[in-house]
Amino acid sequence: MTVTTIDLDQSVLDTAKELTGARTNRDVVNRALQTLIAVRQQPAAVERILSREFTDEQTAASVTHYAAPDIPADDA
């Protein structure tokens, strides 16, 4: 692992920690870098998905929907 010293805007770092649930500065910076990488790689992944060809068996799959249980409203 590389050790790097950088100046960060503390309020931005604090906001990012709140939004991500990260506990440490290192964790929030790593999550930010991972998110950046994922976002930049997403278009290529979408293109790969769109270029896939499916068999008739794959496209004939069905989904069973189940009704959600009735939940009584609070009387408060």
C-alpha positions as CSV (number, residue, x, y, z in Angstrom):
1,M,0.0,0.0,0.0
2,T,1.3,3.5,-0.9
3,V,1.4,6.2,1.8
4,T,0.4,9.6,0.4
5,T,-0.1,12.9,2.1
6,I,-2.8,15.1,0.6
7,D,-4.7,18.2,1.7
8,L,-8.5,17.6,1.7
9,D,-11.4,20.0,2.4
10,Q,-12.5,18.8,5.9
11,S,-16.1,19.7,5.3
12,V,-16.2,17.7,2.1
13,L,-14.5,14.8,3.8
14,D,-17.0,14.9,6.7
15,T,-19.9,15.0,4.3
16,A,-18.6,12.1,2.4
17,K,-18.1,10.1,5.6
18,E,-21.7,10.8,6.6
19,L,-23.0,9.8,3.2
20,T,-21.0,6.6,2.9
21,G,-20.9,5.5,6.6
22,A,-17.1,5.4,6.4
23,R,-15.4,5.6,9.8
24,T,-12.0,6.7,8.7
25,N,-10.5,9.2,6.3
26,R,-8.7,6.4,4.5
27,D,-11.9,4.4,4.1
28,V,-13.8,7.4,2.6
29,V,-11.0,8.2,0.2
30,N,-10.8,4.5,-0.9
31,R,-14.5,4.4,-1.4
32,A,-14.4,7.6,-3.4
33,L,-11.7,6.2,-5.7
34,Q,-13.5,2.8,-6.1
35,T,-16.7,4.7,-7.0
36,L,-14.9,6.8,-9.6
37,I,-13.4,3.7,-11.2
38,A,-16.8,2.0,-11.2
39,V,-18.5,5.0,-12.8
40,R,-15.9,5.4,-15.5
41,Q,-16.0,1.6,-16.3
42,Q,-19.8,1.5,-16.4
43,P,-20.2,2.6,-20.0
44,A,-18.0,-0.3,-21.2
45,A,-19.9,-2.8,-19.1
46,V,-23.2,-1.5,-20.5
47,E,-21.9,-1.9,-24.0
48,R,-20.8,-5.5,-23.2
49,I,-24.3,-6.3,-21.9
50,L,-26.0,-4.7,-24.9
51,S,-23.9,-6.7,-27.3
52,R,-24.7,-10.0,-25.7
53,E,-26.9,-12.5,-27.7
54,F,-29.4,-14.6,-25.8
55,T,-30.9,-18.0,-26.7
56,D,-34.6,-18.4,-27.0
57,E,-34.5,-20.4,-23.7
58,Q,-32.9,-17.4,-21.9
59,T,-35.4,-14.9,-23.2
60,A,-38.4,-17.1,-22.5
61,A,-37.8,-17.0,-18.7
62,S,-40.7,-16.0,-16.5
63,V,-40.9,-14.2,-13.2
64,T,-43.4,-15.0,-10.5
65,H,-44.7,-12.0,-8.6
66,Y,-45.9,-12.5,-5.0
67,A,-48.3,-10.0,-3.3
68,A,-46.9,-8.1,-0.4
69,P,-48.6,-8.9,2.9
70,D,-51.2,-6.5,4.2
71,I,-49.7,-4.3,6.9
72,P,-52.1,-2.6,9.2
73,A,-51.8,1.2,9.5
74,D,-50.7,2.7,12.8
75,D,-53.6,3.9,14.9
76,A,-51.5,6.7,16.4
